[in-house]
Amino acid sequence: MSVEAKNRVAGCYFGTLIGLFAISSGFAEGSSPHFISPVNCSVPSECTIQNYVDARPGTGHRDYTCGTLSYERHKGTDFRVLSYDLYLKGVPVLAAADGIVLRKRNNADEGDYILKGNEAVKQREIGNGVIIEHTNGWETTYAHLKKGSVTVSPGDRVNAGDVIGIIGLSGKTEFPHLHFQVTHNQELRDPFTGKKPSGCGEITKDALWDKSLQKDFGYKGTGIIDTGFAAEIPKHKLLAFRSEQKRISVQRDPKILLYWAELWGVKIADRLTISYENPLGEITKDQKALKKNQASYFKYIGKKRPKDGWIPGVYTGHITLERLVNGEWKIIASRQKTQVLP
């Protein structure tokens, strides 16, 4: 790349596209890209796709399967980390194909939208991020990265799989995830169909993902985000903050002991069972039928410290989500976690 071209790229910012570059990439001239996973975590066991591109033009929303995992005018694919511990350790974001970095932002604060509201992220909705240009008019955007984690600069050439940042909580988001967005000649493309969104139920033979991801990236509409024990009632929207994890952490002889669970993609009439077992095998259980579809659902169960103190040993929390399939209850998701009290 010439010095003049490199200077032109370096002058770009998150806004209007400036400059086009002829580059080599991970896909052949004239063909569509084959993107690798943009997150360095196992999908669907460590990370999941919680939201897809809105496939329905106009009002209302649907994902590419005609399911409800999207929201109105959502333009990307959201990769969410399925453990707050793993998120806080740091999950790298990867370039999904060879290309040249067009723009970046690296100084947006974490959690501004949760803590301060919409005005705090106005015109900075994607937070910290990177935009990469590939060949033949294709671009990818990586949004909501951790402040200070972006490792590339405008004009840098990257290869598929290069680390470009860390999943964060910057910009307009209520939960930690990577928002991955694809455009072709500045028009939005759904990577699961390869096409401009025009309605759900589209065939996926032209999907832009590498074929090796077909099984891992198969559609999963519901699951468990995380579970845990707590010594205080958790503030759901703050669970991704280290300060909240410290506040609710179970220390010696807590006043209360709770077991909590967070789920995504729950459906109306699903049956949710959450239980809490003490070291003597005594079980407290709560079961309910859910009344509506929800992208995120939070539930907890627990007890106050007994008059005689806690029974030493292992406490076990268990969460099970069931759904009626052909007239029979089927377990959709299940998880348990233990906590030892001295």
N, C-alpha and C positions, 0 to 999 in steps of 0.2 A: 504494500500500500504506500502511496506517495505521502510525503510530509504534508502536502496541501490537503489531501483527503483525510489524513489522520487528524489534522487540526479541525477540519470541518466536523468530523464525528465528535471530537472532544468538546466542541461548542454546543452540542445538542443537549437538550434537557427533556424532562417528561412533559411532552406537549406535542407540537406538530413535528412530523417526520421531516428530517433534513438530511438529504444526501442518500444516494443509492450506491451499493458497492457490489462489484462482481467478485464472488468468493467461491471457493470450493467448499463442499459440505459432505455430510454423511449420506447423501442420496444423489442419484444420477441426474444429469442434466435433463430437464423437461419432465421429471417425475415428481410425484408427491413425496413428502418426507416419511421416514419411518422413525418416530421418536422413541427413545428409550425412556424409562421411568425418570421423572424429574426429581424424585426423592430417594435418598439413600436409606430406605427402611423397607422392610418386607411388607408388601401388599398381598393379602389383606390382614395379615396377623399383627403387624406393628403399626401400620398406617391403613387408612381406609379412604375411599372416595365418598365424601359426605354430600357434596352437591355437584351437579353437572350443569352444562350449558342449558339455558332455557330454550327448549326446542319449539315453543309455541309463540309465534309472532303476535304482537298485540297484547291484550289483557290476559291475565291468567298465566299459569306456568306449568310445564311438564318437562321431565328429562327425556332423553332420546328413546327410552323404552315406553314412554307414556306414563311413567311413574311420577311420584311427587318430589323426588330429590333434586329440587332446584328452587329458584324463586324468580319473581318477575324481572326480566331483562338481565339475568345473570349471564355473564359472558365467558366464564371460565370453568375449569375443573378444580374442585377443592380437595386437596389431599390433607387429611387430618391425622395427627398422631394419636394412637390409641393408648396412651399412658402419659400422665402428667410428669411422672418421673423421667421417662424417656425424652419428652419434650424439653424439660429443664436441663437435661444433659447435653442436648443439642443434636438436631437431625439435619444433616447437610442437604442442600438443594443442588441439583446437578443440571448442567446444560443438557438439554434433551437431544441435541444434534449439533454438528459442527456449525460454526458461524462466527460473526464479528459482533462485539458488544456495541450497541448504539447508544444506550443511555443507562444511567443508574441513579438511585438515590440511596443514601446510607445513613442519614442523620435524623430520621423520624423517630420519635419516642415510642416506647412500647406501651400498649394499653391505653392510649389516649382516648379512643372512642368509648371504651368501657368506663373510664374514670371521669371523662370530661364532656362526653357527648359529641354530637355531629359537627358542631362548629370547630372543634379542635382538629378535625381532619379534613376540613373543607378544602377542596382542590388538591388534597394529598391522600385521596381515598385508598390508593394502592400501597401507601406507606413506603417502606424501603423496598426497592425492587431493581430488577434488571430487565432490559429488553435486548434481545439478540436477533440479528438479521441473518437469515439463511439464504440459500440460493433460490432463484426463480420467484422472488416476491414473498417468500414465507417469513414470518416473524413469530417469536414466542416471547411472552411476558411472564415474569416470575415475581409475584407480589406478596406483601405482608412479611418480608424478611426481618430478621432480628437486627436491631440497631447496631451498626458498626461491624456487621458480619460479612458484608459484601466484599468479595476478594478480587473483583475485576473492575476495569475502567473502560470508558468509551475508546474504541479503537483496538482493544485486545481481541486477538483471535482465540477462540476456545474450541475444544474438541468435545464430542459427546462424552458425558461422564465426568467432565471437569467440575470441581466444586466451585460454585459461584456465590454461596451464602449459606445461611442457616434459617430454618423455619422460625418465624417469630410471631409477634402480635401487634405489628405496626399497621397504621392505616385504619380503614373502616372495617373492622372485624370484631366479633364477639368471642371468637375462640381461635386458638393457635392453629394455623394451617398454611399451606402453600396454595395460592390461587395461580393456576397455570392457564394461560390464554394463548390461543393460536389465531393468527390472521394470514390471509393470502391476498396480496395486492390491497392491503388495508381493509379487507372484508373479513368478518368473523367466520371462523370455521370450528365446527364441533369435532374434536379429535376422535370421537367414537363413531362418527359417520363419514368424516372427511368433507362434509358439505356445509354450506351456509344453512343455519337453522331455518326450517320452513314448515315444521310440523313433526310430531313425534311418530314413532313406529318406522323410522327410516331403516333401510337395510344397512348392515355394517361391513360389507365386504370391502369398502374403500376406507376403512378406519386408518388413522394415521399412526397408530401405535405399532411398534415392532411386533412381529408375529409371536415372538417368544413371550410376550406379555398377555396373550389372549386368555389364558386360564386365570392368571393372577388378577387381571383387570376385568374379569367377568362381573356382571352387575350383581351387587349385593345391596338390598334395600333397607336392611335393618341390622343393628348390632349394638354391642356394648362398648362405650368409649373408655370408661375406667370405673373402678370401684375402690373402696378403701375404708379404713376405720378412722374415726375422728373423736377428739375430746371436746370439740365445740361444734355447734351446728355450722356446716360449711356455707359460705356464700358462693353459690353456684358459679356466677360469672367471674369470680376472682380465683378460681381453682388453679389457673395457669400461673399465678403470681407466687414467687417464692415466699413472700410475706404471709400469704394466706395458708400455704402449706405448713409453714412454721407455726402459725396460730392454732391450727387444728390438730397438730401432731400429738400423738398419744404419749404422754410422759407417765411417770410413776403415779399411781393412785388418782386417776382423773375423776372429776365430779360426775361426768356422764361419759358413756361410751356408745358411739353411734357407728352403724355400718351404712355407707352411702353407695349409690350407683347412678351413673349417668349413661343414658342410651341415646341412640339416634335412629331416626326413621321408623318410630313406632306407629302402629295403625289403629284405627278405631276398632274396638272390640277385642284387641289383644289382651291376654291375661298375664298380668305381672305379679310374680311372687317374690317377696324379699323376706329372708329369715335371718335369725340371729341366735346362735347356739352357744351356751356357756360351757365351761369345762365339765360340768356334771351331765351334759347331754340335754339339758332343758332348753326348749326351743320357743322363741317368740316369732310369730309369723304374721305377715300381712299380705293379703291377696286382693287384687282389684282388677276390674275390667276397665280398660282405657276408653275414654269417651270421644277422643278425636285423634286425627293424624297429627303428629308432632315431629318436627325436625330434630328437636332435642328434648329429652325428658329426664328429670332429676327426682330421685326418691331416696329417703333414708329411714332407718328404724333404729331404736336404741333404748337404753335404760339409764336411770340415775344410779349413782353409786349406792349399793345396799347399806343398811344401817350397820351391818357387821363387816363392811368392806367387801372388796371384790374377791371372788374365789380365784386363787392363783391357777394359772394354766392357760390353755389355748382357747380363744374365742373364735368362732367361725361364722363368717357372713356369706350368704349365698343369694344370688339373683338369678331368676329364670323368667324368660319371656316366651309365652306360648301363643300360637295362632291356630284358628280353626282351618284345617285344610281337608277338603272332601269329607266334612262332618266329623273329623277327629282332631284332637288337640296335638299339635306338633311343636316341639321345642325349637324355637328360632335362634335363641342365644342363651347362654348360661355361663356364669363365672362365680368363683368363690375366692375369698381371701381370709387369711388368719391374722390374729393379733395375740401376742403373748403378754399376759400381765403377771408380774412377780407375786 
